[in-house]
Amino acid sequence: MNLDFTFERQLELTRKEERELGREEGREEGREEGRIEGREEGREEGRIASVLSLLKKGNITLTEASEELGIEEEQVKKLLKDE
């Protein structure tokens, strides 16, 4: 009887450890996804800032900026105001 209790307790502990390991793996996966998304957002923000900088310097037209960013000219004007 004691042997069965010990086996059951070991099984319970093993399951608990596996759940905790699964949680930790899930948290790490979430952090990695967050880092990837953050880098992508940063690149996009940098691209927008570069295009707006070129527009302000007169190196490209409003139409060219709009085409490069894939948005309407009015949206480009709003981005300029919001800076």
C-alpha positions in Angstrom: 0.0 0.0 0.0 2.8 2.4 0.9 4.5 1.7 -2.4 1.3 2.6 -4.3 1.1 5.9 -2.4 4.7 6.7 -3.2 4.2 5.9 -6.9 1.0 8.0 -7.0 2.8 10.9 -5.3 5.7 10.7 -7.8 3.2 10.7 -10.6 1.5 13.7 -9.2 4.8 15.6 -8.8 5.9 14.6 -12.3 2.6 16.0 -13.7 3.1 19.2 -11.7 6.6 19.6 -13.0 5.5 19.0 -16.5 2.7 21.6 -16.2 5.2 24.1 -14.8 7.6 23.3 -17.6 4.8 23.8 -20.1 3.9 27.1 -18.6 7.5 28.3 -18.7 7.9 27.2 -22.3 4.7 29.1 -23.2 5.9 32.2 -21.4 9.2 32.0 -23.3 7.4 31.5 -26.6 5.2 34.6 -25.8 8.3 36.7 -25.0 10.0 35.7 -28.3 6.8 36.5 -30.3 6.7 39.9 -28.5 10.4 40.6 -29.4 9.7 39.7 -33.1 6.6 41.9 -33.2 8.5 44.7 -31.6 11.3 44.5 -34.1 8.8 44.5 -37.0 7.0 47.5 -35.6 10.3 49.3 -35.0 11.4 48.7 -38.6 8.0 50.0 -39.9 8.2 53.1 -37.8 11.7 53.7 -39.0 10.7 53.3 -42.6 7.8 55.8 -42.1 10.2 58.2 -40.4 12.7 57.9 -43.3 10.0 58.6 -46.0 8.7 61.6 -44.0 12.2 62.9 -43.6 12.8 62.7 -47.4 9.4 64.4 -48.0 10.3 67.3 -45.6 13.7 67.8 -47.2 12.0 68.0 -50.6 13.7 64.9 -51.9 10.4 63.2 -52.8 6.9 64.5 -53.5 3.8 63.9 -51.4 2.6 61.6 -54.1 5.8 59.6 -54.0 5.7 59.4 -50.2 2.1 58.2 -50.4 3.0 55.5 -52.9 6.0 54.4 -50.9 4.0 54.1 -47.7 1.0 52.6 -49.5 -1.4 55.1 -48.0 -3.5 58.1 -49.2 -1.9 61.5 -49.5 -4.2 62.8 -46.7 -2.9 60.2 -44.4 0.7 61.2 -45.2 -0.2 64.8 -44.3 -1.7 63.6 -41.0 1.5 61.7 -40.2 3.5 64.9 -40.9 1.2 66.9 -38.5 1.4 64.2 -35.8 5.2 64.2 -35.7 
